[in-house]
Amino acid sequence: MSFAALPAAWRPHVERNLPRYTSYPTAVSFEPAEGETEARRWLAATRADQTISAYVHVPFCRRLCWYCGCHTSVFHEYDRVRAFYQTLRLEVDLWADAMGPHAGAAHLHFGGGSPNALSPDDFVGLARHMAERFRLRPDAEVAAELDPGMLSDAFIDATGEAGVTRVSLGVQTFDPVVQRKVNRIQPFEQVEGATARLRRAGVRAINFDLMYGLPGQTPENVAASTAAAVTLRPDRVAVFGYAHVPWMKKHQVMIREADLADVAGRWEQAEAADQTLVAAGYVRIGLDHYALPGDSLSVAAAEGVLRRNFQGYTDDPAPVLVPIGPSSIGRFAEGFLQNAITTDVWGREVEAGRLPVARRLAVTAEDELRAAVIERLMCDLAVDVGAVCQAHGFDPSTLDGSIAAAAALQADGLCVVEAGRIRIPAAASRVMRVVAACFDTCLPVTAARHARAV
Ligand code: SF4
């Protein structure tokens, strides 16, 4: 639906600041951790019949893109990255030694920054060390986010040696004018070549990340970039909106505010990407993902078992996520743990033999219940609230107050509420967070710290 055709009642919702609900409660609710004792207790409580996953954050890049919102820095001498790699190996040992019984790792995810800031040998060394220490299962997914502009042939060979099954390439835009405005020069041929070489190296699945809301972007050049991207048949595409927060990310001052679209323009850009992807045969997944019909994300969505975690949408069912590297967030049955943000503090803790945990949040049974409802809304655009309450051992009326808040949105056409069941129409999927927020009791405190809904 075009912005001009949106019901007038939607406008204030579109401009709200809301979480992306990659977790509930969200990271802004985390509290300072007092030492590592609690983390070690949570870690020892893993279950022998459950798989685990691990996320590794590599906080280095070979270039700085001016839109970047990640924890990263550009390195000039590899010695710094090499020292980081050695510390990472120690950290893997710390977590693995402290962990209770488990059924092996079902999913390893390398993100950043750019994991290809590591040398090919160090990347393979890290992947093998993790596979050994976390007992990687033969059917596991090993995923890596890579910067295609800095991807060497040697690193592509290393992905094969490391057993990488899925690669996410940061494409963002193919428009040369927009690329110059964000300091990320990356011709189509470079992404095309990287995609072909990764497939030849044995990487089974390729994801692309695209963006809207960047300086100089228009619905026309977003549609053109998306159309070019789908000619390479990525298995999944994620479409993210640029969040302009130069008071938090200093390098974003390089982006001229006059070059940024307003909310109507951002909506039209997101719509242009959506229409291009759907016309090319991709299945809409949740808020901002698209996948080919045979991809495991489409299959999980069709079967109602799609999950939402810190990497976005996933089919990974593991209940435990081990955080590796500075700023990484982990998930355990008892709650969330986040590692120290800065590489220096993180490194000092690891080298002293301590888990580098800086923030934590223990979750209550009601948090778990609300998280489950929000996750189903974000994944399925529908939820039977009473059934989720009962599955979590609560009275079916426990969330009636939140259901009433959702019912108040019904008149605006954002959802349909009937006998405790909530459904978000496809036309309102871009503002699904407005409905999910009805179940968020932290929002009155955290709202100002989230980005715009569109
Ligand atoms: S390559 Fe990725 S992580 Fe690194 S600066 Fe660019 S956007 Fe940020």
Residues whose N, C-alpha, C, O or C-beta is under 5 A from the ligand:
A	BS01	SF4	C61 R63 L64 C65 C68 C70 T72 G112 G113 S114 D147
